[in-house]
């Protein structure tokens, strides 16, 4: 009997010792003595078991009789647990992350995101168009009637819709790239068209990035629909749904012997006879699936099939309706360059966008579109049409100040300074590669300037701004290379050019058009490029309009997202540290805890 009592006494002392150790561990973990924190699940389990044993009054085993120290710890824990339960029932529930952040931080983050989205998605585009206005020369008449006679053209270069060819993407990555690049250009074009209300929009080539390599008819039709409707909204904003100029029926005719139809203003109708609107009548060639590309005839002669509105009241009505004339220039992404030009792609381009060599008269100015892509070929069947058109233009001489549009820039020394507006540090180099060449050959450039005698040249292809002047036989001809219209084509600051035409006196040529750099004698025979100014007496004026820096906007979103996530993580860590338990939400399940080997429930 005494032996059993001794054994029971030893067991009770061991149990009390174990309980004392467990209480000490829990106390060190700040569970009992931290009023603001909840007890751990393990501690609550132990205390509830002690309560149950005490309340039941069961004394069948001396092992279940707690010591005074145990009761003291139990009471302390129970009081804390009651306070915790009462506070929890009174506190409003805040689910998820919001429970970890103060209202001030939440409001600040919400406000920051609202401001960022408004600035990046709305204000940047509205600010762009309100910064831009149609250029005017100081000598022009500013009366209301004279302002109505201005002919205004928005020149868009290298939109180059991103597609499968751009980055060799597929699936979700391709869809996201197409979506965001299309979204940027659609917003930009909508703002410029609604605010500036141009009489005409001229696209300076490279309409779709993978145009020449997309031979699948369905895929090409999809990308063309993106260009015409998704981005540039032709159904709602284009006055002419069909091209203004098309190749004549019977493309085998000699373009030198046949007189082309020249589109002219109504005020100059006596200079040419215009056909009535005959719509799209390009005669599609026979199916060439069994014909090699080298045997396809691409030579044609343009014919203007739609009369261009010239009366100021008629043009004002068109602008009020939110529409504008559409003109197109072919780029190397449409069908290639030089000897490697893809003839099937040329035929397809003519069917969809019209002739590649043509001249139209608007605002008492002659707009000359020249296909320097084919003209740069050494193969007669490729360059035939462009060479014949160039020769014919040279023989006729100008009827009005000529403005030349070519996708590939004319030749200039590689060291030619492009002006301060150029974003890249590199200059336009005289280099070439697969289906491209950075500039037209020097001899061909001189022939073009001599025969066309342009007062102004606009080019694209380089994707960055470049403003120079060509000299030939004492005459100085300025040339502007336009930046791309897309933010995904190598520069951060896309843009377009606004061109104003005003020639009430029907001047044929602008003499002494360009002022030389300060300190130089005009015109220096070797001067090319450098700072210059178009004279106020010229019949045209141009100005660049830069689009939002979309990459910087996206980078700003990324920085703000990083700051937001950082704030959330910092507050979560701070809250967990104060609570003493690494738990998430309302769950009582700890992320990690220790197992008490001395717990009664073990």
Wavefront OBJ file of the C-alpha trace (Angstrom):
o trace
v 0.000 0.000 0.000
v 2.787 2.431 0.903
v 4.549 1.445 -2.276
v 1.557 2.393 -4.405
v 1.252 5.732 -2.613
v 4.907 6.420 -3.265
v 4.503 5.604 -6.974
v 1.458 7.876 -7.262
v 3.284 10.694 -5.545
v 6.186 10.392 -7.958
v 3.846 10.395 -10.965
v 2.069 13.526 -9.704
v 5.391 15.321 -9.182
v 6.523 14.363 -12.691
v 3.232 15.588 -14.166
v 3.545 18.887 -12.313
v 7.091 19.267 -13.565
v 5.969 18.656 -17.168
v 3.144 21.138 -16.856
v 5.493 23.724 -15.395
v 7.872 23.321 -18.362
v 4.997 23.648 -20.865
v 3.737 26.774 -19.136
v 7.216 28.264 -19.201
v 7.521 27.607 -22.930
v 4.145 29.155 -23.628
v 4.975 32.162 -21.489
v 8.198 32.698 -23.437
v 6.174 32.674 -26.664
v 4.109 35.648 -25.330
v 0.878 33.752 -25.628
v -0.425 34.030 -22.079
v 0.803 37.540 -21.322
v -0.011 39.299 -24.643
v -3.479 40.836 -24.285
v -3.733 41.891 -27.926
v -2.965 38.482 -29.376
v -4.973 35.300 -29.475
v -3.721 32.123 -27.825
v -2.338 29.410 -29.984
v -4.575 26.500 -30.915
v -2.357 24.129 -28.921
v -2.580 26.259 -25.780
v -6.328 26.539 -26.028
v -6.601 22.768 -26.372
v -4.569 22.216 -23.244
v -6.510 24.732 -21.194
v -9.878 23.411 -22.310
v -8.877 19.898 -21.287
v -7.858 21.180 -17.861
v -11.188 22.934 -17.500
v -13.059 19.806 -18.420
v -11.154 17.734 -15.943
v -11.650 20.257 -13.173
v -15.352 20.826 -13.768
v -16.221 17.158 -13.962
v -14.902 16.613 -10.473
v -13.472 13.290 -11.499
v -10.785 12.012 -9.122
v -10.533 8.486 -10.324
v -6.899 9.086 -11.120
v -4.520 11.300 -9.202
v -2.749 12.093 -12.468
v -5.662 14.376 -13.449
v -5.451 16.490 -10.298
v -3.696 19.753 -11.244
v -1.254 21.486 -8.995
v -1.777 25.060 -7.742
v 0.687 26.339 -10.351
v -1.303 24.624 -13.063
v -4.551 26.197 -11.851
v -2.901 29.602 -11.776
v -1.770 29.236 -15.389
v -5.179 27.867 -16.343
v -6.991 30.826 -14.808
v -4.667 33.300 -16.465
v -5.195 31.684 -19.810
v -8.942 31.434 -19.357
v -9.163 35.134 -18.524
v -7.137 35.989 -21.603
v -9.224 33.654 -23.713
v -12.455 35.273 -22.479
v -11.074 38.710 -23.265
v -9.974 37.489 -26.701
v -13.399 35.998 -27.437
v -15.212 39.131 -26.268
v -12.946 41.454 -28.255
v -13.266 39.268 -31.291
v -17.040 39.277 -31.128
v -17.118 43.067 -30.779
v -14.528 43.877 -33.480
v -15.902 44.412 -37.000
v -14.814 41.764 -39.481
v -12.340 42.866 -42.134
v -11.584 40.081 -44.535
v -8.422 39.372 -46.448
v -5.701 41.940 -46.926
v -7.787 44.894 -45.760
v -7.661 43.615 -42.159
v -3.886 43.980 -42.292
v -3.810 47.542 -43.700
v -4.952 50.756 -42.119
v -7.678 52.751 -43.875
v -5.185 55.514 -44.644
v -2.892 53.197 -46.583
v -5.798 51.647 -48.464
v -7.134 55.058 -49.511
v -3.669 56.173 -50.569
v -3.153 53.121 -52.789
v -6.600 53.489 -54.323
v -5.983 57.152 -55.062
v -2.550 56.442 -56.540
v -3.971 53.824 -58.906
v -6.875 56.047 -59.949
v -4.516 58.917 -60.755
v -2.107 56.628 -62.630
v -4.826 55.076 -64.768
v -6.459 58.414 -65.577
v -3.136 59.974 -66.529
v -1.880 56.972 -68.480
v -5.050 55.913 -70.266
v -6.865 59.206 -70.807
v -4.983 62.394 -70.052
v -1.827 61.454 -71.952
v -3.784 60.979 -75.201
v -5.928 64.068 -74.766
v -2.868 66.113 -73.899
v -1.163 64.878 -77.049
v -3.804 66.212 -79.412
v -4.289 69.481 -77.554
v -0.562 70.159 -77.790
v -0.725 69.758 -81.574
v -2.280 72.264 -83.973
v -2.107 72.713 -87.726
v 1.007 74.648 -88.763
v 0.661 78.079 -90.358
v 3.143 80.284 -92.201
v 3.389 83.888 -91.082
v 2.663 85.223 -94.571
v -0.614 83.337 -94.996
v -3.954 85.107 -94.877
v -5.633 84.457 -91.525
v -9.169 85.491 -92.469
v -12.016 83.014 -92.000
v -12.459 82.505 -95.737
v -8.711 81.863 -96.182
v -8.624 79.406 -93.295
v -11.357 77.394 -94.976
v -9.170 77.079 -98.092
v -6.358 75.325 -96.201
v -5.892 71.697 -97.205
v -4.664 69.682 -94.248
v -3.071 66.233 -94.379
v -2.110 63.959 -91.491
v 0.843 61.764 -92.525
v 1.131 58.449 -90.671
v 4.227 56.324 -91.230
v 5.055 52.716 -90.386
v 2.105 51.680 -88.214
v 3.405 48.166 -88.920
v 0.690 46.224 -87.124
v 2.306 43.678 -84.838
v 1.543 40.108 -85.884
v 3.046 36.610 -85.941
v 6.016 37.900 -87.944
v 7.080 40.587 -85.452
v 8.401 38.541 -82.547
v 7.606 35.003 -83.729
v 5.030 34.693 -80.944
v 1.992 32.432 -80.684
v -0.917 31.945 -78.348
v -1.514 34.290 -75.442
v 1.747 36.211 -75.908
v 0.813 37.068 -79.508
v -2.727 38.030 -78.518
v -1.510 40.368 -75.756
v 1.072 42.007 -78.048
v -1.468 42.585 -80.794
v -4.097 43.839 -78.343
v -1.957 46.466 -76.614
v -0.218 47.766 -79.739
v -3.568 48.021 -81.551
v -5.088 49.729 -78.519
v -2.386 52.401 -78.466
v -2.676 53.226 -82.178
v -6.483 53.152 -82.104
v -6.602 55.634 -79.239
v -3.985 57.860 -80.846
v -5.682 57.897 -84.232
v -9.120 58.482 -82.760
v -7.881 61.478 -80.788
v -6.000 63.051 -83.704
v -8.835 62.456 -86.159
v -11.577 63.790 -83.894
v -9.606 66.812 -82.725
v -7.552 67.828 -85.781
v -10.155 66.826 -88.419
v -7.771 66.412 -91.374
v -8.930 66.603 -94.990
v -6.813 63.566 -95.808
v -4.774 60.874 -94.060
v -1.792 59.527 -95.974
v -0.165 56.278 -94.850
v 3.526 56.245 -95.725
v 4.033 52.479 -96.000
v 4.679 49.410 -93.828
v 1.047 48.985 -92.901
v 1.384 45.445 -91.481
v 4.584 43.934 -90.139
v 4.222 40.529 -91.772
v 2.361 41.664 -94.885
v 4.691 40.306 -97.546
v 5.218 36.981 -95.747
v 1.555 36.360 -94.957
v 0.384 34.274 -97.895
v -2.497 32.611 -96.068
v -5.566 34.487 -97.440
v -7.544 34.117 -94.209
v -4.701 35.350 -92.001
v -4.015 38.282 -94.326
v -7.710 39.193 -94.366
v -7.755 39.103 -90.558
v -4.742 41.421 -90.269
v -6.075 43.723 -92.954
v -9.353 43.979 -91.054
v -7.358 44.880 -87.935
v -5.670 47.658 -89.892
v -8.743 49.011 -91.655
v -11.354 48.664 -88.910
v -9.910 47.834 -85.493
v -7.124 50.432 -85.518
v -7.992 53.098 -88.102
v -11.776 52.648 -88.156
v -12.173 53.093 -91.898
v -15.917 52.466 -91.987
v -16.547 55.363 -89.625
v -13.751 57.776 -90.584
v -12.749 57.102 -94.219
v -14.500 59.120 -96.888
v -13.375 56.695 -99.600
v -13.733 53.033 -98.669
v -12.077 52.117 -101.990
v -8.728 53.424 -103.232
v -8.702 56.758 -105.044
v -6.367 55.439 -107.748
v -6.296 51.958 -109.280
v -4.428 50.285 -112.107
v -6.203 50.487 -115.450
v -7.780 47.478 -117.061
v -5.251 45.694 -119.228
v -2.002 46.031 -117.273
v -0.015 45.067 -120.367
v -0.487 48.551 -121.839
v 2.544 50.763 -122.260
v 2.452 53.327 -119.469
v 4.607 55.718 -121.489
v 2.196 55.995 -124.433
v -1.009 56.108 -122.394
v -1.891 59.354 -120.634
v -2.773 58.824 -116.962
v -5.781 60.458 -115.377
v -4.643 63.215 -113.033
v -6.890 64.075 -110.145
v -7.161 67.859 -109.810
v -8.974 70.405 -107.711
v -12.284 71.661 -109.004
v -10.710 75.086 -109.460
v -8.264 73.570 -111.972
v -10.698 71.315 -113.806
v -9.725 72.705 -117.183
v -6.268 71.105 -116.924
v -7.455 67.513 -116.987
v -10.523 65.432 -117.647
v -11.585 63.202 -114.785
v -13.656 60.060 -115.157
v -16.730 59.569 -113.039
v -16.630 57.462 -109.907
v -16.282 53.934 -111.210
v -15.387 52.222 -107.956
v -12.944 49.380 -107.653
v -12.370 47.837 -111.055
v -8.866 46.431 -110.873
v -8.828 43.404 -113.147
v -7.539 40.499 -111.139
v -5.063 38.374 -112.988
v -5.650 34.704 -113.579
v -5.000 32.315 -110.720
v -1.241 32.113 -110.368
v -1.059 29.070 -108.109
v 0.642 27.136 -110.926
v 2.728 30.126 -111.999
v 6.079 31.034 -110.568
v 6.411 34.447 -108.965
v 8.868 35.576 -111.672
v 6.207 35.162 -114.378
v 3.569 37.367 -112.726
v 3.074 40.697 -114.462
v 3.069 43.591 -111.995
v 3.361 46.466 -114.464
v 0.378 48.791 -114.516
v -0.701 52.381 -114.992
v -2.679 54.322 -112.459
v -6.058 55.807 -113.127
v -7.936 58.016 -110.691
v -11.327 56.462 -110.172
v -12.765 58.841 -107.554
v -13.024 62.612 -107.692
v -11.302 64.251 -104.745
v -13.482 66.923 -103.089
v -11.806 70.307 -103.467
v -14.483 72.901 -102.718
v -14.049 74.267 -99.207
v -17.728 73.881 -98.277
v -17.767 70.286 -99.499
v -14.609 69.456 -97.564
v -15.988 71.142 -94.465
v -19.096 68.958 -94.641
v -16.916 65.846 -94.913
v -14.848 66.891 -91.889
v -17.997 67.662 -89.908
v -19.148 64.117 -90.600
v -15.890 62.844 -89.057
v -14.430 61.554 -92.309
v -11.279 62.084 -94.341
v -9.704 61.031 -97.628
v -7.357 58.014 -97.467
v -4.177 57.701 -99.526
v -1.597 54.922 -99.346
v 2.102 54.426 -100.099
v 3.574 50.935 -100.375
v 6.387 49.879 -98.024
v 8.872 47.047 -98.088
v 6.775 45.147 -95.535
v 3.984 45.118 -98.113
v 5.916 43.271 -100.828
v 9.691 43.506 -100.350
v 12.470 45.488 -101.954
v 14.471 45.500 -105.185
v 15.284 42.272 -106.989
v 13.743 40.088 -104.257
v 10.388 41.862 -104.401
v 7.451 39.411 -104.089
v 5.228 39.886 -107.130
v 2.201 38.077 -105.741
v 2.241 40.492 -102.842
v 2.401 43.438 -105.289
v -0.734 42.240 -107.087
v -2.517 41.760 -103.775
v -1.518 45.233 -102.560
v -2.834 46.861 -105.739
v -6.144 45.092 -105.334
v -6.597 46.228 -101.744
v -4.866 49.627 -101.516
v -4.578 50.871 -105.099
v -1.738 51.874 -107.423
v 1.846 52.141 -106.225
v 2.801 55.067 -108.544
v 0.396 57.969 -108.907
v -0.103 61.720 -108.763
v -3.098 63.603 -107.391
v -3.711 67.326 -107.056
v -5.155 68.667 -103.818
v -5.059 72.163 -102.384
v -3.281 73.450 -105.514
v -0.373 71.097 -104.779
v 0.689 67.948 -106.592
v 1.108 64.869 -104.360
v 3.497 62.456 -106.110
v 3.692 58.898 -104.743
v 6.692 56.993 -106.114
v 7.409 53.293 -105.668
v 11.137 53.410 -104.926
v 10.987 49.743 -103.855
v 10.520 48.481 -107.395
v 12.477 51.380 -108.873
v 15.559 50.150 -106.993
v 15.476 46.769 -108.772
v 17.836 45.863 -111.608
v 15.232 43.509 -113.131
v 13.391 45.312 -115.983
v 10.039 43.588 -115.399
v 10.035 44.791 -111.775
v 11.158 48.395 -112.264
v 9.337 48.997 -115.565
v 6.226 50.667 -114.160
v 8.061 52.910 -111.707
v 10.671 53.931 -114.268
v 8.016 54.803 -116.855
v 6.047 56.828 -114.294
v 9.161 58.728 -113.233
v 10.066 59.507 -116.858
v 6.560 60.703 -117.619
v 6.468 62.982 -114.568
v 9.810 64.417 -115.642
v 8.624 65.185 -119.174
v 5.404 66.848 -118.096
v 6.916 69.215 -115.581
v 5.053 70.464 -112.510
v 1.585 71.984 -112.715
v 1.741 72.930 -109.034
v 4.282 72.672 -106.201
v 5.162 69.002 -105.984
v 5.443 67.092 -102.720
v 7.094 63.692 -103.080
v 6.183 60.695 -100.919
v 8.538 57.718 -100.894
v 8.728 54.989 -98.307
v 12.518 54.642 -98.510
v 14.481 57.846 -97.731
v 16.590 59.392 -100.475
v 20.357 59.104 -100.311
v 22.430 61.262 -98.019
v 25.926 60.922 -96.506
v 25.954 58.634 -93.486
v 27.241 61.467 -91.310
v 24.250 63.700 -92.081
v 22.822 65.266 -88.955
v 19.111 64.492 -88.546
v 18.177 67.280 -86.143
v 17.546 67.496 -82.420
v 14.150 65.787 -82.639
v 15.738 62.436 -83.487
v 15.491 60.006 -80.573
v 18.201 57.494 -81.472
v 21.862 58.433 -81.450
v 22.535 56.433 -84.604
v 22.151 58.074 -88.003
v 20.588 56.621 -91.144
v 23.265 54.327 -92.547
v 23.700 53.268 -96.155
v 23.084 49.580 -95.526
v 20.762 46.875 -96.752
v 19.573 43.373 -95.910
v 16.839 40.895 -96.660
v 13.965 42.773 -98.298
v 15.098 46.215 -97.126
v 17.516 49.046 -97.874
v 17.954 52.048 -95.596
v 18.151 54.622 -98.378
v 17.781 54.900 -102.145
v 21.004 54.665 -104.161
v 22.815 57.958 -104.725
v 22.478 57.982 -108.523
v 18.799 57.051 -108.402
v 18.150 59.731 -105.770
v 19.668 62.379 -108.028
v 17.524 61.185 -110.938
v 14.383 61.386 -108.805
v 15.146 64.918 -107.613
v 16.028 66.079 -111.129
v 12.906 64.699 -112.830
v 10.254 65.284 -110.195
v 11.651 68.625 -108.951
v 9.844 68.329 -105.608
v 9.536 71.254 -103.241
v 9.339 68.842 -100.325
v 10.032 65.135 -99.690
v 8.443 62.939 -97.018
v 9.774 59.439 -96.325
v 9.443 56.683 -93.730
v 11.003 53.268 -93.089
v 13.601 54.426 -90.527
v 11.044 54.671 -87.660
v 12.730 57.797 -86.274
v 12.681 61.505 -87.034
v 15.216 62.891 -89.506
v 15.145 66.341 -91.111
v 17.679 67.167 -93.811
v 18.005 69.144 -97.047
v 19.238 67.980 -100.449
v 21.165 70.301 -102.756
v 21.261 69.955 -106.527
v 22.210 72.585 -109.112
v 21.830 75.325 -106.505
v 18.341 74.214 -105.450
v 17.683 73.061 -101.913
v 14.972 70.441 -101.255
v 14.068 69.562 -97.663
v 13.247 65.982 -96.704
v 11.589 64.770 -93.505
v 11.708 61.128 -92.442
v 8.795 60.399 -90.130
v 8.830 58.435 -86.868
v 6.732 55.308 -86.580
v 3.137 55.521 -85.366
v 3.611 52.490 -83.086
v 5.387 52.240 -79.729
v 6.551 48.676 -80.546
v 8.883 49.567 -83.434
v 12.123 50.576 -81.774
v 11.537 54.084 -80.391
v 9.831 55.301 -77.246
v 8.222 58.428 -78.720
v 6.030 57.659 -81.768
v 4.472 60.438 -83.810
v 3.036 61.720 -87.081
v 3.278 64.860 -89.220
v 0.671 67.546 -89.870
v 0.940 69.142 -93.327
v -0.919 72.334 -94.258
v -1.277 73.431 -97.897
v -2.263 76.942 -99.000
v -1.623 78.155 -102.531
v -4.295 80.720 -103.493
v -2.126 82.225 -106.238
v -1.489 78.827 -107.884
v 2.277 79.155 -107.627
v 4.029 76.397 -109.592
v 7.313 76.319 -107.643
v 8.525 77.602 -104.318
v 11.791 79.420 -104.935
v 14.602 79.616 -102.390
v 12.538 77.427 -100.110
v 15.011 76.655 -97.328
v 17.003 79.083 -95.226
v 20.623 78.001 -94.678
v 22.222 77.521 -91.264
v 23.380 80.691 -89.593
v 26.726 81.950 -90.871
v 26.630 80.072 -94.198
v 26.224 81.516 -97.668
v 23.049 80.444 -99.449
v 23.039 78.089 -101.172
v 26.327 76.340 -100.380
v 26.846 73.611 -103.027
v 28.087 71.075 -100.475
v 25.642 71.865 -97.687
v 23.231 69.134 -96.724
v 21.349 68.741 -93.497
v 21.831 70.882 -90.452
v 19.487 73.397 -88.883
v 17.132 75.061 -91.307
v 13.797 76.813 -91.583
v 11.154 76.657 -94.283
v 10.513 80.193 -95.476
v 7.305 81.882 -94.423
v 6.512 82.560 -98.071
v 6.228 78.847 -98.939
v 2.889 77.364 -99.932
v 3.048 74.597 -97.323
v 3.963 74.144 -93.678
v 4.552 71.010 -91.628
v 4.884 70.180 -87.963
v 5.529 66.984 -85.997
v 3.084 65.798 -83.365
v 4.492 63.316 -80.878
v 2.339 60.595 -79.323
v 2.411 59.502 -75.650
v 5.430 57.567 -74.426
v 3.529 54.338 -73.870
v 6.522 52.339 -72.644
v 7.104 54.882 -69.871
v 3.427 54.635 -68.929
v 3.678 50.854 -68.639
v 6.896 51.178 -66.639
v 5.072 53.536 -64.290
v 2.360 50.902 -63.783
v 5.027 48.317 -62.954
v 6.676 50.605 -60.399
v 3.329 51.402 -58.784
v 2.461 47.697 -58.667
v 5.784 46.948 -56.971
v 5.144 49.699 -54.402
v 1.635 48.358 -53.764
v 2.837 44.796 -53.235
v 5.655 46.071 -51.033
v 3.217 47.950 -48.806
v 1.026 44.862 -48.490
v 3.957 42.611 -47.572
v 5.347 45.089 -45.016
v 1.972 45.424 -43.288
v 1.422 41.680 -43.269
v 4.806 41.084 -41.669
v 4.220 43.843 -39.107
v 0.781 42.507 -38.195
v 2.028 38.937 -37.862
v 4.905 40.055 -35.699
v 2.580 41.943 -33.364
v 0.178 38.984 -33.184
v 2.928 36.531 -32.367
v 1.470 33.937 -34.713
v 1.973 33.575 -38.427
v -1.621 33.083 -39.413
v -3.621 34.352 -42.359
v -7.252 35.564 -42.339
v -9.677 34.202 -39.657
v -8.359 30.674 -39.700
v -7.081 29.270 -36.375
v -4.751 26.926 -38.187
v -1.165 28.107 -37.736
v 1.290 28.181 -40.593
v 3.817 26.513 -38.261
v 3.953 25.613 -34.567
v 5.791 23.270 -32.202
v 4.452 20.034 -30.756
v 4.616 20.012 -26.969
v 5.765 16.521 -25.980
v 4.554 17.160 -22.426
v 1.035 18.179 -23.360
v -1.698 15.970 -21.865
v -3.223 15.549 -25.321
v 0.024 14.221 -26.769
l 1 2 3 4 5 6 7 8 9 10 11 12 13 14 15 16 17 18 19 20 21 22 23 24 25 26 27 28 29 30 31 32 33 34 35 36 37 38 39 40 41 42 43 44 45 46 47 48 49 50 51 52 53 54 55 56 57 58 59 60 61 62 63 64 65 66 67 68 69 70 71 72 73 74 75 76 77 78 79 80 81 82 83 84 85 86 87 88 89 90 91 92 93 94 95 96 97 98 99 100 101 102 103 104 105 106 107 108 109 110 111 112 113 114 115 116 117 118 119 120 121 122 123 124 125 126 127 128 129 130 131 132 133 134 135 136 137 138 139 140 141 142 143 144 145 146 147 148 149 150 151 152 153 154 155 156 157 158 159 160 161 162 163 164 165 166 167 168 169 170 171 172 173 174 175 176 177 178 179 180 181 182 183 184 185 186 187 188 189 190 191 192 193 194 195 196 197 198 199 200 201 202 203 204 205 206 207 208 209 210 211 212 213 214 215 216 217 218 219 220 221 222 223 224 225 226 227 228 229 230 231 232 233 234 235 236 237 238 239 240 241 242 243 244 245 246 247 248 249 250 251 252 253 254 255 256 257 258 259 260 261 262 263 264 265 266 267 268 269 270 271 272 273 274 275 276 277 278 279 280 281 282 283 284 285 286 287 288 289 290 291 292 293 294 295 296 297 298 299 300 301 302 303 304 305 306 307 308 309 310 311 312 313 314 315 316 317 318 319 320 321 322 323 324 325 326 327 328 329 330 331 332 333 334 335 336 337 338 339 340 341 342 343 344 345 346 347 348 349 350 351 352 353 354 355 356 357 358 359 360 361 362 363 364 365 366 367 368 369 370 371 372 373 374 375 376 377 378 379 380 381 382 383 384 385 386 387 388 389 390 391 392 393 394 395 396 397 398 399 400 401 402 403 404 405 406 407 408 409 410 411 412 413 414 415 416 417 418 419 420 421 422 423 424 425 426 427 428 429 430 431 432 433 434 435 436 437 438 439 440 441 442 443 444 445 446 447 448 449 450 451 452 453 454 455 456 457 458 459 460 461 462 463 464 465 466 467 468 469 470 471 472 473 474 475 476 477 478 479 480 481 482 483 484 485 486 487 488 489 490 491 492 493 494 495 496 497 498 499 500 501 502 503 504 505 506 507 508 509 510 511 512 513 514 515 516 517 518 519 520 521 522 523 524 525 526 527 528 529 530 531 532 533 534 535 536 537 538 539 540 541 542 543 544 545 546 547 548 549 550 551 552 553 554 555 556 557 558 559 560 561 562 563 564 565 566 567 568 569 570 571 572 573 574 575 576 577 578 579 580 581 582 583 584 585 586 587 588 589 590 591 592 593 594 595 596 597 598 599 600 601 602
